Amino acid sequence: MKAQPKGYAIKLQESLDPDWSEWFDGFLIEKQENFTLLKGEVSDQAALYGLLIRIRDLGLTLISVETLDDIQNIPTPISE
């Protein structure tokens, strides 16, 4: 049985430039006043753990990981 893609919002303490989106599997990067929010979907738990490992390897501070109920409402980055 194949898992359905699941949406996530990942909150980081550091400020990331939106150009990092591709490195984070196309997640939308939203710079907020005191943190950065990554929003997107992953195909399964292994993909989520891979993303979290990248965050760890960059030495970024993880604040939270939350599931998003409606993945249709996750904005996608605009391709240039």
DAVEN-V638192 format. One record per residue. N is the residue number from 1. RES is the residue in three letters. OMEGA is omega in radians with two decimals (999 if undefined). D_LAST is the distance of its C-alpha to the last C-alpha in Angstrom with 2 decimals. Layout:
# DAVEN-V638192
n->(N | N)
res->(RES | RES)
omega->(OMEGA | OMEGA)
d_last->(D_LAST | D_LAST)
This chain:
# DAVEN-V638192
n->(1 | 2 | 3 | 4 | 5 | 6 | 7 | 8 | 9 | 10 | 11 | 12 | 13 | 14 | 15 | 16 | 17 | 18 | 19 | 20 | 21 | 22 | 23 | 24 | 25 | 26 | 27 | 28 | 29 | 30 | 31 | 32 | 33 | 34 | 35 | 36 | 37 | 38 | 39 | 40 | 41 | 42 | 43 | 44 | 45 | 46 | 47 | 48 | 49 | 50 | 51 | 52 | 53 | 54 | 55 | 56 | 57 | 58 | 59 | 60 | 61 | 62 | 63 | 64 | 65 | 66 | 67 | 68 | 69 | 70 | 71 | 72 | 73 | 74 | 75 | 76 | 77 | 78 | 79 | 80)
res->(MET | LYS | ALA | GLN | PRO | LYS | GLY | TYR | ALA | ILE | LYS | LEU | GLN | GLU | SER | LEU | ASP | PRO | ASP | TRP | SER | GLU | TRP | PHE | ASP | GLY | PHE | LEU | ILE | GLU | LYS | GLN | GLU | ASN | PHE | THR | LEU | LEU | LYS | GLY | GLU | VAL | SER | ASP | GLN | ALA | ALA | LEU | TYR | GLY | LEU | LEU | ILE | ARG | ILE | ARG | ASP | LEU | GLY | LEU | THR | LEU | ILE | SER | VAL | GLU | THR | LEU | ASP | ASP | ILE | GLN | ASN | ILE | PRO | THR | PRO | ILE | SER | GLU)
omega->(-3.11 | 3.13 | 3.06 | 3.06 | -3.11 | 3.13 | 3.13 | 2.97 | -3.10 | -3.08 | -3.13 | -3.14 | -3.07 | 3.08 | 3.12 | 3.07 | 3.12 | 3.11 | 3.12 | -3.05 | -3.11 | -3.13 | 3.10 | 3.05 | 3.09 | 3.10 | 3.06 | 3.14 | 3.12 | 3.09 | 3.07 | -3.08 | -3.06 | -3.10 | 3.05 | 3.12 | 3.03 | 3.12 | 3.11 | 3.14 | 3.08 | -3.07 | -3.12 | -3.11 | 3.12 | 3.11 | 3.09 | 3.12 | 3.08 | 3.10 | 3.12 | 3.08 | 3.08 | 3.11 | 3.11 | -3.10 | 3.09 | -3.14 | 3.14 | -3.13 | 3.13 | 3.10 | -3.13 | 3.02 | -3.13 | 3.05 | 3.06 | -3.06 | -3.02 | -3.08 | 3.07 | -3.11 | 3.08 | 3.11 | 3.10 | 3.12 | 3.13 | 3.12 | 3.13 | 999)
d_last->(35.52 | 31.75 | 30.38 | 28.03 | 24.74 | 25.39 | 23.32 | 23.89 | 23.50 | 24.20 | 25.40 | 25.56 | 27.65 | 25.46 | 22.46 | 19.24 | 16.03 | 12.94 | 11.71 | 14.47 | 12.89 | 12.56 | 16.11 | 17.28 | 16.40 | 13.25 | 15.40 | 14.12 | 15.57 | 17.43 | 19.45 | 22.78 | 25.74 | 27.60 | 25.41 | 22.01 | 21.30 | 19.37 | 18.96 | 18.36 | 20.48 | 22.37 | 24.27 | 27.56 | 29.52 | 29.06 | 25.26 | 25.94 | 28.45 | 26.11 | 23.62 | 26.63 | 27.85 | 24.66 | 25.20 | 28.82 | 28.21 | 26.09 | 29.05 | 27.22 | 29.50 | 29.05 | 30.27 | 29.83 | 28.37 | 28.59 | 27.98 | 26.13 | 28.18 | 25.69 | 22.56 | 21.41 | 20.95 | 18.63 | 15.31 | 12.35 | 9.27 | 6.38 | 3.77 | 0.00)
